[in-house]
Amino acid sequence: MLIKAREFAKNEAKLSLQRFDNQEDRDTFMQLVNTFMPMKDDPAYEIFKKAGMSALTRENFSDVLMVFMRKPEQLIEKAVFLTLLENTMVVDGRMVNIREFVKSKYKDRYDSAVRYREVKGSIDTEIEELKAKSSIAATRKLEDGKLVIPGLDLTNRDELQRFTNLSRRISRNAVGGMTDGDINRMSMSIWTKSMMVFKGWIPKLADTRFSEFRKVSDDFSVKINEDGIAEGQKYDIGRIRLLAYVLGVSIKERSNTIYNILNLNDKGLASLDTIFEDFRQSYEAETGETLNMTREDFIDLIRNNLRNQLKELAVLGSLLGMALSLGFIAPEDDEDKAAKNFHRYAQRVVDKFVSELSFFYNPAELESILSGGIFPAIGLVRDFERFTSHLFMQISGIDTDPSTSFEDVREKAMPIKYTMKMLPVTKPLLTYLSIFSDEFAEEMDITIQKETRR
């Protein structure tokens, strides 16, 4: 674990609220971004856009359509970059992760549960001291308006690129972004190319949760020892796959293995040693390669992935509880319009969070994607059909029910709503309009009921 979630959350809030200490702090961060270029998109892209001769030619239509997704993604990329700067220092001209640097001095920390408890406080204290005094975020400065990082040659692009690749990899794992190579491979198939339009985040996030034990592309921590052997290679395993494996071990051994591993008692260490040997043999049998991973790094990987997966399940459980609670506290019929609309809005937002987070756990969500949502053109055609149907009802006053009057048909027709649903920019506004419009709120209620029945 190179960074912690609470550190990332702190920096995300700092950047979103622009809480820099002063103008120099702001300028320094901008120069750090320009020097390391941690963003997924090529920085030349924004420069080329400014070359347009008019406001229309300076904008990209896809950027406007995807603004609700691209801006949060850029915020996450910058927050990851800033958090890594706070956890990285320069040693002998090379950037090293502070946590890994300190932990490497305590290679015997997992010899026993007693030894781990003895050194854990010292490890945490030393990490915090180095972050406060020696990290790049603490030592970087401006000299004559130019960025300076003591001990680091900013003209050494190879060294800077190591850090840039690490920042981009963590960001891709968080938001499901893809590299140019991923895009090229997906473009080779008409199915994955169609999915890539709006669902390109699925493969990377699914890989984070379901992938097998594998080597990941990370040269930031790799070193060549005196024998010419690479050390520090990173490995990973899907979090859900790991949780299922450990649960299987718990059932087989009739013990609370997850609790023992997370609390790192003697039983947990014994289980981790067994799991390590099992994974090592399986990896070497499947790949024909030697597992270049220390026991200590393996234990850190297993504990971090288990902890993160349990946190995700806890958040999902909390959201499900919130959704149920909102159903019990629905406003009475005699409540004012504002209270009803706000309740509908809150219910819709929570349901959306539950739907997004439970995508990898709920078969109904997967079925919904495979039944047409994965291909945007199909959904667009369906929305266009609804728009034309409601527009015809608005103009003619005729629908399929002969018992309704012309006035009733025109009253229930909503062509504006389906016009907004066809456009990515206006589609998210439907949720917010339910606060102010009874018609939109009623339609949102119908949508929620349909999704609940599904």
ZAMARGU-4260 file (C-alpha; in steps of 0.2 Angstrom, whole numbers, plus 5000, padded with zeros to 4 digits):
<rodrens>
0) 5000/5000/5000 | 5009/5016/4994 | 4995/5028/5000 | 4981/5028/5012 | 4962/5032/5008
5) 4961/5046/5021 | 4976/5054/5013 | 4968/5054/4996 | 4952/5060/5003 | 4961/5075/5011
10) 4969/5080/4995 | 4954/5078/4985 | 4945/5090/4996 | 4960/5102/4996 | 4960/5102/4977
15) 4941/5103/4974 | 4940/5118/4986 | 4956/5125/4981 | 4963/5126/4998 | 4981/5130/4994
20) 4991/5138/5008 | 4996/5153/4997 | 4999/5158/4979 | 5016/5150/4979 | 5009/5134/4985
25) 4997/5134/4970 | 5010/5139/4958 | 5022/5125/4964 | 5008/5112/4962 | 5005/5118/4944
30) 5023/5116/4940 | 5024/5099/4948 | 5009/5094/4936 | 5018/5101/4921 | 5034/5093/4926
35) 5028/5075/4930 | 5013/5075/4918 | 5003/5063/4929 | 4987/5065/4919 | 4980/5052/4908
40) 4977/5064/4893 | 4992/5071/4883 | 4995/5089/4890 | 4997/5095/4872 | 4978/5091/4869
45) 4973/5107/4879 | 4986/5117/4870 | 4980/5112/4853 | 4962/5116/4858 | 4967/5134/4861
50) 4973/5135/4843 | 4956/5136/4836 | 4951/5152/4827 | 4934/5153/4836 | 4925/5148/4852
55) 4917/5134/4842 | 4933/5127/4835 | 4941/5128/4851 | 4929/5116/4859 | 4928/5097/4857
60) 4910/5091/4857 | 4914/5075/4866 | 4922/5085/4880 | 4906/5094/4882 | 4896/5078/4882
65) 4907/5070/4895 | 4910/5085/4906 | 4901/5076/4921 | 4913/5062/4920 | 4929/5070/4914
70) 4931/5083/4927 | 4929/5071/4942 | 4942/5060/4934 | 4954/5074/4932 | 4951/5078/4950
75) 4955/5060/4956 | 4971/5060/4945 | 4977/5076/4953 | 4973/5070/4971 | 4982/5053/4968
80) 4997/5063/4961 | 4998/5075/4976 | 4996/5060/4989 | 5010/5051/4981 | 5021/5067/4982
85) 5017/5067/5001 | 5023/5048/5002 | 5038/5049/4991 | 5056/5056/4995 | 5072/5057/4986
90) 5086/5045/4991 | 5103/5045/4981 | 5094/5054/4966 | 5080/5041/4965 | 5062/5043/4971
95) 5057/5030/4984 | 5041/5027/4993 | 5042/5032/5011 | 5032/5017/5017 | 5042/5004/5008
100) 5058/5012/5013 | 5054/5012/5031 | 5046/4994/5030 | 5062/4988/5022 | 5071/4992/5038
105) 5060/4980/5048 | 5061/4964/5037 | 5058/4954/5053 | 5041/4963/5057 | 5031/4947/5053
110) 5042/4934/5062 | 5028/4933/5075 | 5013/4942/5081 | 5023/4949/5096 | 5037/4956/5085
115) 5024/4965/5074 | 5016/4973/5088 | 5033/4979/5095 | 5038/4987/5079 | 5021/4994/5072
120) 5022/5010/5082 | 5040/5013/5077 | 5036/5010/5059 | 5021/5022/5059 | 5030/5036/5069
125) 5045/5035/5057 | 5034/5036/5042 | 5025/5051/5048 | 5042/5060/5052 | 5049/5057/5035
130) 5033/5062/5027 | 5033/5079/5036 | 5052/5082/5034 | 5058/5073/5019 | 5044/5070/5006
135) 5044/5079/4990 | 5028/5088/4995 | 5038/5095/5010 | 5054/5099/5002 | 5049/5105/4984
140) 5051/5124/4982 | 5052/5138/4969 | 5069/5147/4965 | 5067/5161/4953 | 5050/5155/4948
145) 5057/5138/4944 | 5053/5121/4952 | 5067/5113/4963 | 5066/5097/4971 | 5082/5094/4982
150) 5092/5079/4977 | 5082/5076/4961 | 5088/5080/4943 | 5072/5087/4935 | 5080/5084/4918
155) 5081/5065/4920 | 5065/5060/4911 | 5068/5042/4915 | 5067/5045/4933 | 5052/5056/4932
160) 5043/5044/4920 | 5044/5030/4934 | 5034/5041/4945 | 5022/5047/4932 | 5018/5029/4927
165) 5015/5024/4945 | 5003/5039/4947 | 4993/5035/4931 | 4992/5016/4936 | 4984/5020/4953
170) 4972/5032/4945 | 4967/5020/4931 | 4964/5007/4945 | 4953/5019/4954 | 4942/5026/4940
175) 4944/5012/4927 | 4953/5022/4914 | 4962/5014/4900 | 4979/5016/4892 | 4981/5019/4873
180) 4986/5001/4872 | 4970/4995/4880 | 4960/5006/4868 | 4969/4999/4853 | 4965/4981/4859
185) 4947/4985/4862 | 4945/4993/4845 | 4950/4977/4837 | 4932/4969/4841 | 4916/4977/4836
190) 4908/4972/4853 | 4922/4979/4864 | 4923/4995/4853 | 4904/4998/4856 | 4905/4995/4874
195) 4920/5007/4875 | 4910/5022/4871 | 4902/5023/4888 | 4906/5007/4898 | 4925/5008/4896
200) 4927/5008/4915 | 4921/4991/4917 | 4936/4980/4911 | 4948/4989/4923 | 4937/4989/4938
205) 4932/4971/4935 | 4950/4966/4934 | 4954/4975/4951 | 4940/4964/4959 | 4941/4947/4949
210) 4958/4945/4942 | 4970/4930/4946 | 4986/4932/4956 | 4997/4941/4943 | 5012/4952/4941
215) 5007/4970/4938 | 5017/4983/4927 | 5026/4993/4940 | 5044/4998/4939 | 5044/5011/4952
220) 5050/4999/4966 | 5060/4987/4956 | 5079/4986/4960 | 5092/4975/4953 | 5103/4967/4967
225) 5121/4963/4967 | 5117/4946/4959 | 5108/4954/4945 | 5091/4948/4951 | 5076/4960/4951
230) 5069/4964/4968 | 5053/4974/4972 | 5042/4967/4958 | 5024/4971/4962 | 5010/4958/4961
235) 4991/4959/4964 | 4975/4948/4965 | 4957/4953/4963 | 4949/4958/4979 | 4933/4948/4977
240) 4943/4933/4972 | 4954/4934/4987 | 4940/4936/4999 | 4931/4921/4991 | 4948/4911/4993
245) 4950/4916/5011 | 4932/4912/5015 | 4935/4895/5008 | 4950/4893/5019 | 4940/4898/5034
250) 4926/4885/5030 | 4939/4871/5027 | 4949/4875/5043 | 4933/4879/5053 | 4942/4895/5059
255) 4939/4914/5057 | 4954/4916/5045 | 4949/4934/5040 | 4949/4940/5058 | 4965/4931/5062
260) 4974/4939/5046 | 4968/4957/5049 | 4972/4956/5067 | 4989/4947/5063 | 4989/4935/5077
265) 4999/4919/5077 | 4985/4909/5069 | 4984/4923/5056 | 5002/4922/5052 | 5001/4903/5050
270) 4987/4905/5038 | 4996/4918/5028 | 5012/4907/5027 | 5000/4893/5020 | 4992/4905/5008
275) 5009/4911/5002 | 5016/4894/4998 | 4999/4889/4989 | 5000/4905/4979 | 5019/4903/4975
280) 5016/4885/4969 | 5001/4889/4958 | 5009/4905/4951 | 5025/4895/4946 | 5015/4881/4939
285) 5004/4892/4928 | 5017/4904/4922 | 5034/4894/4923 | 5041/4910/4931 | 5049/4911/4949
290) 5038/4921/4961 | 5049/4937/4964 | 5040/4942/4980 | 5045/4942/4998 | 5035/4935/5011
295) 5033/4952/5019 | 5026/4960/5003 | 5014/4946/5001 | 5007/4948/5018 | 5005/4967/5015
300) 4996/4963/4999 | 4984/4951/5006 | 4980/4961/5021 | 4977/4977/5011 | 4966/4969/4998
305) 4956/4960/5011 | 4954/4976/5021 | 4949/4986/5006 | 4936/4973/5000 | 4928/4973/5017
310) 4927/4992/5017 | 4919/4992/5000 | 4906/4979/5006 | 4903/4989/5022 | 4900/5005/5012
315) 4888/4995/5000 | 4879/4989/5016 | 4877/5006/5023 | 4870/5013/5007 | 4857/4998/5006
320) 4852/5002/5024 | 4850/5021/5019 | 4839/5016/5004 | 4828/5005/5015 | 4827/5019/5028
325) 4822/5032/5015 | 4807/5020/5011 | 4801/5020/5029 | 4803/5039/5031 | 4793/5044/5015
330) 4783/5060/5018 | 4765/5059/5021 | 4752/5064/5008 | 4748/5081/5017 | 4767/5086/5017
335) 4772/5101/5007 | 4778/5100/4989 | 4796/5104/4993 | 4798/5090/5006 | 4791/5077/4994
340) 4802/5082/4980 | 4818/5083/4991 | 4813/5065/4997 | 4811/5059/4979 | 4828/5067/4974
345) 4837/5059/4989 | 4830/5042/4986 | 4835/5043/4968 | 4853/5048/4972 | 4855/5034/4985
350) 4848/5021/4973 | 4860/5027/4959 | 4875/5025/4971 | 4868/5008/4976 | 4866/5003/4958
355) 4884/5009/4953 | 4893/5001/4968 | 4883/4984/4967 | 4886/4982/4949 | 4899/4969/4952
360) 4889/4960/4965 | 4871/4961/4958 | 4867/4949/4944 | 4852/4960/4939 | 4864/4975/4936
365) 4875/4964/4924 | 4859/4958/4915 | 4854/4975/4913 | 4870/4980/4905 | 4870/4964/4894
370) 4852/4967/4888 | 4857/4983/4879 | 4864/4996/4891 | 4881/4991/4886 | 4878/4997/4868
375) 4874/5016/4869 | 4866/5016/4852 | 4852/5004/4857 | 4847/5015/4872 | 4848/5030/4861
380) 4836/5022/4849 | 4824/5017/4863 | 4824/5035/4870 | 4821/5042/4852 | 4806/5031/4850
385) 4799/5037/4867 | 4802/5055/4862 | 4793/5053/4845 | 4778/5044/4854 | 4776/5057/4867
390) 4778/5071/4854 | 4764/5063/4844 | 4753/5062/4859 | 4757/5081/4863 | 4752/5086/4845
395) 4738/5075/4842 | 4731/5071/4859 | 4729/5052/4854 | 4737/5037/4862 | 4733/5018/4863
400) 4720/5020/4876 | 4703/5025/4868 | 4695/5029/4885 | 4707/5044/4888 | 4702/5062/4882
405) 4713/5073/4871 | 4717/5084/4886 | 4722/5069/4897 | 4733/5063/4883 | 4742/5079/4881
410) 4744/5082/4899 | 4753/5066/4902 | 4764/5068/4886 | 4782/5072/4891 | 4792/5076/4875
415) 4804/5088/4884 | 4809/5074/4896 | 4814/5062/4883 | 4823/5075/4873 | 4834/5078/4888
420) 4836/5059/4891 | 4844/5058/4873 | 4858/5071/4877 | 4872/5066/4889 | 4873/5084/4896
425) 4855/5086/4900 | 4851/5068/4906 | 4859/5070/4923 | 4848/5086/4926 | 4833/5075/4926
430) 4837/5070/4944 | 4839/5088/4950 | 4823/5094/4941 | 4813/5082/4952 | 4816/5094/4966
435) 4807/5108/4958 | 4794/5099/4946 | 4780/5088/4952 | 4779/5081/4934 | 4797/5076/4934
440) 4796/5070/4952 | 4781/5059/4948 | 4791/5052/4933 | 4806/5048/4944 | 4795/5039/4956
445) 4789/5028/4942 | 4807/5025/4937 | 4812/5020/4954 | 4797/5008/4956 | 4801/4999/4939
450) 4820/4997/4945 | 4814/4990/4962 | 4803/4977/4953 | 4817/4973/4941
</rodrens>
